[in-house]
Amino acid sequence: MLLVLLAVLLKYFWDGPIAVRYIGAIYGVFFVAFLYYLYEVGLNGGWNTRLNTIAFVCALVPFGTFWLNRELEKKAKESNLKPSP
């Protein structure tokens, strides 16, 4: 989604503020959906508050979710769980 958000550069190259409005709205919808699923995983998935907080902070940092995914895969391998695709 970050790459789509970078399309905001259209505003500066082609003076298209309408693109910023639509792309920003789409990004906002996906971010709110992410927060909802993060909340659900925290309640039903067995994640503790610390892990939920780390996941939230990683969502705010560019490419932070890639680091989070790698750490969760390591944790899954250590506990002999299969990571989701």
Secondary structure as the mmCIF struct_conf table of DSSP 4:
data_model
#
loop_
_struct_conf.conf_type_id
_struct_conf.id
_struct_conf.beg_label_comp_id
_struct_conf.beg_label_asym_id
_struct_conf.beg_label_seq_id
_struct_conf.end_label_comp_id
_struct_conf.end_label_asym_id
_struct_conf.end_label_seq_id
HELX_RH_AL_P HELX_RH_AL_P1 LEU A 2 LEU A 5
HELX_RH_3T_P HELX_RH_3T_P1 LEU A 6 LEU A 9
HELX_RH_AL_P HELX_RH_AL_P2 LEU A 10 PHE A 13
BEND BEND1 TRP A 14 TRP A 14
HELX_RH_AL_P HELX_RH_AL_P3 PRO A 17 ASN A 44
BEND BEND2 GLY A 45 GLY A 45
HELX_RH_AL_P HELX_RH_AL_P4 THR A 49 LEU A 60
BEND BEND3 VAL A 61 VAL A 61
TURN_TY1_P TURN_TY1_P1 PRO A 62 PHE A 63
HELX_RH_AL_P HELX_RH_AL_P5 GLY A 64 GLU A 78
TURN_TY1_P TURN_TY1_P2 SER A 79 ASN A 80
HELX_LH_PP_P HELX_LH_PP_P1 LEU A 81 SER A 84
#
